[in-house]
Amino acid sequence: MNTSVVDAAYLDQLGLADTVIDADSLARSVERFRDRRIVLPTFAELADPSTIDQTLLDGIDKNAPDPHNLFRVHWYNDIAGKRVDVPDHVVLPKQLTGVDSPIIVVFGDRFPMITAHKVLAAYACLAPRVITGQFDPTRHRAIWPSTGNYARGGIAISRLMDCRGVAILPAGMSQERFDWLDEWCVNPAEDVIKTAGTESNVKEIYDACNALAKDPTNFVFNQFAELGNHLGHYEVTGRALADVFDHVAAANPGLRLAAFTSATGSAGTIAAGDRLKETYGTKIVAVEALECPTMLENGFGEHNIQGIGDKHIPLIHNVMNTDLVVGVSDKATDQLQVMFNSKDGLGYLADRRLVPQSVLATLQHFGLSSICNVLAAIKTAHVLGLGPDEAIITVATDGAALYPSEREKIIARDFGGGFTNMDAAAVWGQHLGGVPEVEAIELAEKDKNRIFNLGYYTWVEQQGTPFDVFEARRSQTFWKGLRRYLPIWDEMIGEFNDRVAAGS
């Protein structure tokens, strides 16, 4: 393979630049940010927000398009946007989950602007491109391909960094996502591109990106390939989850962090598992929809677990470090979403399952993919035979506020237009009381290689990734080597901010 081709892929497709690529572009970004008084947080600050001057955020609405909210793009916010010492979380008890293993869920709807943690992924992709001079906010449009939350996160970060963003997402996603985009996009008629299909139609999104990329003023931030996404979650999400576990373990001596479950989607969030495995020996569990069992069976299909992709293996997924794959049905996530947001559903959980009110009050913060992560944790506990001293940690990527329109559809389709106490009993029995173990596999080396190789068809054949770059990802040396970019980017962010402040 031509070395220049490989180097170009690292810069163009993977976003791995460690020096200034275009000094003129960088100078224009400095001038734009100085005029708008935009300051960038470092990854170290987002990983440890106690280092951030909180007076920066005094009087700033967490959902406002204000550049100060860049300093809220972390896990240490409460629901009002105030900084907390430990990320907000809940420990789900056996009364709800049916397993002895405590399941720790960290809430993503505390993130600003989009009430979902994908705003972190968007920042982790855009900031390195700006500080290296690759993205020029004065001439580029930022293209954000997604099945929903990443596109919204991209639009939010674009607004805060004063550049034009374009959201690409399937037309079948929840109406609430499009309502938000209509409010945040300066010109939604041009800057919201709806592709065919639903959650399962990722290829159509790639096709739209490839068409747009022919215009040099369009800069595509492909979350499935941008390794800033991986690194942001390794550093920021990984440290946040570790803090939460340490906090829970302090009150439960002898507790071990046995597993981390994450629906793969773009495979950004699951990068936090790499850090947890190194620290605690945690097993990493990749999760997908049973209706499209790509990792489990090299399969295909369509599903409604909004927030996770399928039919491909993301380029940024560290497949060879993954320990289990678990499948979850969208019937379960759909129906539990209704139950968790229904008076009869919550009443059944309180009266018949004796779930504490303090836990019931948190269920409104579980969106479809959040419930998926929890169900995967339950299956993992069964498969691994985990006990009360072996915890599983996961994230609630977004909350129920994004899905009222979906709940109406589900109630009409599955419950005859109304959800009753009897429906609640049936839903609990099917989806929580009797979680099947057969929809999960522990990965042997042969399984890991099978899943890794499956990515060849998307990335090498369809998206033009050089084979040497694709194959390098098979080794953990590649993934560990990426971490050198984090301190380099932080140093460059500091230099960028100094230039903005100095006016040069």
C-alpha positions in Angstrom: 0.0 0.0 0.0 1.3 3.5 -0.9 2.3 5.2 2.4 0.8 8.5 1.2 -2.5 6.8 0.7 -2.5 5.4 4.2 -1.4 8.7 5.7 -4.2 10.5 3.9 -6.7 8.0 5.3 -5.5 8.7 8.8 -6.1 12.4 8.3 -9.2 12.5 6.0 -11.3 9.5 7.1 -10.1 8.8 10.6 -9.5 12.4 11.7 -6.1 11.7 13.2 -4.0 14.8 12.8 -1.4 15.8 15.4 -0.2 19.0 13.8 -1.6 22.0 11.9 -2.6 20.9 8.4 -3.7 24.3 7.0 -2.4 27.4 8.7 -4.6 29.8 6.7 -7.7 27.9 7.7 -6.6 27.8 11.3 -6.0 31.6 11.2 -9.6 32.2 9.9 -11.0 30.0 12.7 -9.0 31.9 15.3 -10.5 35.2 14.0 -14.0 33.8 13.9 -13.8 32.5 17.4 -12.3 35.7 18.7 -15.1 37.7 17.2 -17.7 35.4 18.7 -15.8 35.0 22.0 -15.7 31.2 21.7 -13.3 29.2 24.0 -12.8 25.5 23.6 -12.6 23.1 26.6 -9.9 20.5 26.6 -10.7 16.8 26.8 -9.0 16.7 30.2 -11.4 19.4 31.4 -14.4 17.5 30.1 -13.1 14.3 31.8 -12.7 16.2 35.1 -15.0 19.2 35.1 -13.9 20.2 38.6 -11.0 21.9 36.8 -13.5 24.1 34.9 -14.2 27.6 36.3 -18.0 27.3 37.1 -18.5 31.0 37.0 -18.2 30.7 33.2 -21.7 29.1 33.3 -23.4 31.5 35.7 -26.7 32.6 34.2 -26.3 30.5 31.1 -29.3 28.3 30.2 -28.0 24.8 29.6 -30.2 24.5 26.5 -29.3 27.9 25.0 -27.1 28.1 21.8 -24.4 29.9 23.9 -20.8 28.9 23.4 -20.3 28.7 27.1 -22.3 25.5 27.0 -19.3 23.8 25.4 -18.1 23.6 29.0 -21.2 21.5 29.9 -20.4 18.8 27.3 -19.6 16.2 30.0 -21.4 13.7 32.4 -21.2 15.8 35.5 -24.4 17.8 35.1 -27.6 17.5 37.0 -30.9 17.8 35.3 -30.8 21.6 35.6 -27.3 21.9 34.2 -25.5 22.4 37.6 -22.2 20.6 38.1 -22.3 17.5 40.4 -19.4 15.7 42.0 -20.5 12.3 40.7 -22.5 11.8 37.5 -26.2 11.2 38.0 -27.1 7.5 38.1 -29.4 4.9 39.5 -28.6 1.4 40.7 -31.4 -0.9 39.4 -32.5 -3.5 42.0 -33.5 -7.1 41.6 -37.2 -6.2 42.0 -37.0 -4.6 38.6 -34.4 -6.5 36.8 -34.9 -10.0 38.2 -31.1 -10.6 38.6 -28.9 -10.4 41.7 -26.2 -8.3 40.0 -26.7 -4.6 40.6 -27.1 -2.7 37.3 -25.7 0.8 37.4 -27.2 3.2 34.8 -25.6 6.6 34.2 -27.9 9.2 32.7 -27.2 10.8 29.4 -30.1 13.2 29.3 -28.1 15.5 31.6 -26.1 16.7 28.6 -26.9 20.2 27.4 -29.0 21.3 24.4 -30.0 17.8 23.1 -30.5 15.9 26.4 -28.4 13.1 25.0 -24.7 12.2 25.3 -24.1 12.3 21.5 -23.3 16.0 21.9 -20.0 14.8 23.4 -19.2 12.7 20.3 -19.9 15.7 18.0 -17.5 17.9 20.0 -14.9 15.2 20.0 -15.1 15.0 16.2 -15.3 18.7 15.4 -12.8 20.3 17.8 -9.7 18.4 16.6 -10.6 19.3 13.0 -10.8 23.0 13.9 -7.6 23.2 15.9 -5.6 21.4 13.2 -6.9 23.7 10.4 -8.8 20.9 8.6 -12.2 22.4 9.2 -12.8 26.1 8.4 -16.0 27.5 9.9 -15.9 30.4 7.5 -16.2 28.2 4.4 -17.2 24.7 5.3 -20.5 23.2 6.1 -20.3 20.5 8.8 -22.3 17.4 7.6 -23.5 15.2 10.5 -24.7 11.7 9.4 -26.7 9.9 12.0 -29.8 8.0 13.0 -30.8 10.9 15.2 -29.0 12.1 18.3 -25.5 12.5 16.8 -27.0 14.7 14.0 -28.7 16.8 16.7 -25.4 17.0 18.7 -23.6 18.1 15.6 -26.1 20.8 14.9 -25.8 22.0 18.5 -22.0 22.0 18.5 -22.0 23.7 15.1 -24.2 26.5 16.5 -22.0 27.0 19.5 -18.9 27.1 17.3 -20.5 29.4 14.8 -20.4 27.2 11.8 -23.2 25.9 9.6 -24.3 22.4 10.3 -26.3 19.9 8.2 -28.2 17.0 9.8 -28.6 13.8 7.8 -31.0 11.2 9.3 -33.6 8.7 8.3 -37.1 10.1 7.6 -38.6 7.4 10.0 -37.0 8.7 13.2 -39.1 10.1 16.0 -40.9 13.3 15.3 -39.4 14.9 18.4 -35.9 14.8 16.7 -37.2 16.7 13.7 -39.0 19.2 15.9 -35.8 20.0 17.7 -33.9 20.3 14.4 -36.5 22.7 13.1 -35.8 25.0 16.0 -32.0 24.8 16.0 -31.2 24.8 12.3 -30.9 28.2 10.8 -32.4 26.9 7.5 -34.0 23.5 8.2 -35.4 23.3 4.6 -31.8 23.0 3.4 -29.9 21.8 6.5 -32.1 18.8 7.5 -31.7 15.9 4.9 -34.1 13.0 5.4 -32.9 9.7 3.9 -35.0 6.7 3.2 -36.0 4.3 5.9 -35.5 4.2 9.7 -32.9 3.2 12.2 -31.7 0.3 10.1 -30.9 2.2 6.9 -27.3 3.3 7.5 -26.1 2.6 4.0 -28.5 5.2 2.7 -26.9 7.8 5.0 -23.5 6.9 3.7 -24.7 7.4 0.1 -26.1 10.8 0.9 -22.7 11.8 2.5 -20.8 10.6 -0.5 -22.9 12.7 -2.8 -22.5 15.8 -0.6 -18.7 15.2 -0.2 -18.3 15.9 -3.9 -18.7 19.6 -3.0 -15.4 20.7 -1.3 -17.3 23.1 1.0 -19.0 20.1 2.6 -17.1 18.5 5.4 -18.5 15.1 6.5 -18.1 14.1 10.1 -18.8 10.4 9.8 -19.2 9.3 13.4 -18.7 5.6 12.4 -15.2 6.4 11.2 -14.0 9.5 13.1 -11.7 8.3 15.8 -12.2 11.5 17.8 -15.6 9.8 18.7 -13.7 6.8 20.1 -11.1 8.9 21.9 -13.7 11.3 23.4 -15.6 8.4 24.9 -12.5 6.5 26.0 -11.3 9.6 28.0 -14.5 11.4 29.0 -17.1 8.7 29.3 -14.6 6.1 30.6 -13.5 8.3 33.4 -17.1 9.3 34.3 -18.3 5.7 34.5 -15.2 4.8 36.6 -16.2 7.6 39.0 -19.7 6.3 39.3 -18.6 2.8 39.9 -16.1 3.9 42.6 -18.9 5.9 44.3 -21.2 2.9 44.3 -18.4 0.5 45.4 -17.5 2.7 48.3 -20.9 1.9 49.9 -20.7 -1.8 48.9 -17.3 -3.2 49.9 -16.2 -6.1 47.7 -18.2 -5.0 44.7 -16.6 -5.9 41.4 -17.3 -4.2 38.0 -17.9 -7.3 36.0 -19.3 -5.9 32.7 -20.1 -2.8 30.7 -23.0 -3.0 28.1 -23.3 -0.6 25.2 -25.4 -0.7 22.1 -22.8 -0.2 19.4 -24.5 2.4 17.2 -21.4 4.3 15.9 -19.3 2.3 18.5 -18.2 5.5 20.1 -19.7 4.9 23.6 -18.4 1.4 23.8 -14.8 2.8 23.7 -15.4 3.6 27.4 -15.2 -0.2 27.9 -11.6 -0.2 26.8 -10.7 2.1 29.8 -12.9 0.1 32.2 -11.3 -3.2 31.2 -7.9 -1.8 31.8 -8.8 -0.5 35.2 -11.2 -3.1 36.5 -10.9 -6.1 34.2 -14.4 -5.4 33.1 -15.9 -7.4 30.2 -17.1 -5.4 27.2 -20.5 -6.3 25.9 -21.6 -5.1 22.4 -25.4 -4.8 22.0 -27.5 -4.9 18.8 -31.2 -5.4 17.8 -32.3 -9.0 17.4 -34.3 -7.8 14.4 -31.0 -7.1 12.6 -28.4 -9.5 14.1 -25.3 -8.3 12.3 -22.7 -9.3 14.8 -24.6 -12.4 16.1 -25.5 -13.9 12.7 -24.1 -11.7 9.9 -27.7 -10.9 9.5 -30.0 -8.0 8.3 -33.4 -6.6 8.9 -35.1 -3.6 10.4 -35.8 -2.4 14.0 -37.0 0.5 16.1 -34.3 0.8 18.8 -33.7 4.4 17.9 -30.1 5.4 18.8 -28.3 2.3 17.5 -27.3 1.5 13.9 -26.9 -1.8 12.2 -26.1 -3.8 9.0 -22.4 -2.8 9.4 -19.5 -2.9 11.7 -18.3 0.7 12.5 -14.7 1.4 11.6 -14.1 2.8 15.2 -15.3 -0.4 16.9 -12.5 -2.1 18.7 -14.0 -5.5 17.9 -11.0 -7.6 19.0 -11.4 -6.2 22.5 -15.1 -7.1 22.8 -16.0 -10.0 25.0 -19.7 -10.6 24.4 -22.5 -9.8 21.9 -26.1 -9.5 23.1 -29.2 -9.2 21.1 -32.3 -7.2 22.3 -35.7 -7.2 20.6 -37.3 -3.9 19.7 -40.6 -5.3 20.8 -39.1 -5.4 24.3 -37.8 -1.8 24.2 -41.0 -0.5 22.6 -43.3 -2.0 25.2 -41.1 -1.3 28.2 -40.9 2.4 27.0 -44.7 2.5 27.2 -44.7 0.7 30.6 -42.1 3.0 32.2 -44.1 6.1 31.1 -47.6 4.8 32.0 -49.5 5.3 35.3 -50.7 1.7 35.2 -47.2 0.5 34.3 -45.5 2.3 37.2 -48.4 1.3 39.5 -47.8 -2.4 38.6 -44.1 -2.1 39.2 -44.7 -0.4 42.6 -47.6 -2.6 43.9 -46.8 -6.0 42.4 -43.0 -6.0 41.9 -42.3 -3.7 44.9 -39.9 -1.5 42.9 -38.9 1.5 45.1 -40.4 4.8 44.3 -36.9 6.3 44.1 -36.2 3.9 41.2 -39.5 4.4 39.5 -38.9 8.2 39.4 -35.9 7.6 37.2 -37.6 5.6 34.5 -38.6 8.7 32.6 -34.9 9.1 31.8 -34.7 5.9 29.8 -35.2 6.2 26.0 -35.4 3.3 23.7 -31.6 2.6 23.4 -31.3 3.1 27.2 -33.8 0.3 27.8 -31.9 -1.8 25.3 -28.7 -1.3 27.3 -30.4 -2.3 30.5 -31.9 -5.5 29.0 -28.5 -6.4 27.6 -27.1 -6.0 31.1 -29.8 -8.4 32.5 -28.9 -10.9 29.8 -25.2 -10.5 30.5 -25.9 -11.3 34.2 -27.6 -14.5 33.2 -25.0 -15.6 30.7 -22.1 -14.9 33.0 -23.9 -16.2 36.1 -23.2 -12.9 38.0 -24.0 -12.5 41.7 -24.8 -9.6 44.0 -21.2 -8.6 44.4 -20.7 -8.3 40.6 -22.0 -5.1 39.1 -22.8 -4.2 35.5 -22.6 -0.6 34.3 -24.3 1.0 31.3 -25.6 4.3 30.1 -29.0 5.7 29.4 -28.1 7.5 26.2 -31.3 9.7 26.2 -34.6 10.0 27.9 -38.3 9.3 27.3 -38.8 13.0 26.3 -37.7 12.2 22.8 -40.3 9.5 22.2 -43.9 10.6 23.0 -44.8 10.2 19.3 -43.3 6.7 19.3 -45.3 5.7 22.4 -48.5 6.7 20.8 -47.7 4.5 17.8 -46.8 1.6 20.0 -49.9 1.9 22.2 -52.1 1.9 19.1 -50.3 -1.0 17.5 -49.7 -3.3 20.5 -52.3 -2.4 23.2 -55.4 -1.4 21.3 -55.1 2.3 22.1 -54.7 2.0 25.8 -52.2 0.5 28.3 -53.7 -1.2 31.4 -52.5 -2.9 34.5 -53.0 -6.3 32.9 -50.8 -5.1 30.0 -48.2 -4.1 32.5 -48.2 -7.6 34.0 -47.8 -9.2 30.6 -45.0 -6.8 29.6 -43.1 -7.4 32.8 -43.5 -11.2 32.5 -42.3 -11.3 28.9 -39.5 -8.8 28.9 -38.2 -8.6 32.4 -39.5 -11.7 34.2 -38.3 -14.1 31.5 -35.3 -12.7 29.7 -33.9 -15.3 27.3 -30.1 -16.1 27.4 -29.9 -17.7 24.0 -29.6 -14.3 22.3 -26.1 -13.7 23.5 -22.7 -15.2 22.8 -19.3 -15.0 24.6 -16.8 -14.3 21.8 -14.0 -16.7 21.1 -11.1 -15.5 19.0 -12.8 -17.0 15.9 -16.0 -15.1 16.6 -14.1 -11.8 17.0 -12.3 -12.4 13.7 -15.6 -13.1 12.0 -17.1 -9.9 13.2 -14.0 -7.9 12.4 -13.8 -9.3 8.9 -17.5 -8.4 8.2 -16.5 -4.7 8.3 -14.3 -5.2 5.2 -17.3 -5.0 2.9 -18.5 -1.6 4.2 -15.1 0.1 4.7 -12.7 -1.3 2.1 -15.1 -2.1 -0.7 -17.7 0.6 -0.3 -16.0 3.5 1.6 -12.5 3.2 0.2 -10.6 2.6 3.4 -7.0 1.5 2.6 -6.7 -2.2 3.5 -3.6 -1.5 5.6 -5.6 0.9 7.7 -8.5 -1.5 8.0 -6.2 -4.3 9.0 -4.2 -2.3 11.5 -7.3 -2.1 13.7 -7.0 -5.8 14.5 -4.2 -5.2 16.9 -4.6 -3.6 20.4 -1.3 -1.8 19.6 -3.3 0.4 17.2 -6.0 1.3 19.7 -3.6 2.0 22.6 -1.5 4.1 20.2 -4.4 6.4 19.5 -4.3 7.7 23.1 -1.3 9.8 22.4 -3.5 12.2 20.4 -5.5 13.3 23.5 -2.7 15.3 25.2 -1.5 16.6 21.9 -5.0 17.8 21.1 -5.4 19.4 24.5 -2.1 21.2 24.1 -3.3 22.4 20.6 -6.6 23.5 22.1 -4.7 25.5 24.7 -2.6 27.2 22.0 -5.7 27.9 19.9 -7.5 29.5 22.9 -4.3 31.6 23.6 -4.4 32.9 20.0 -8.1 33.7 20.2 -7.5 35.6 23.4 -4.4 37.4 22.0 -6.1 38.3 18.8 -3.5 36.7 16.5 
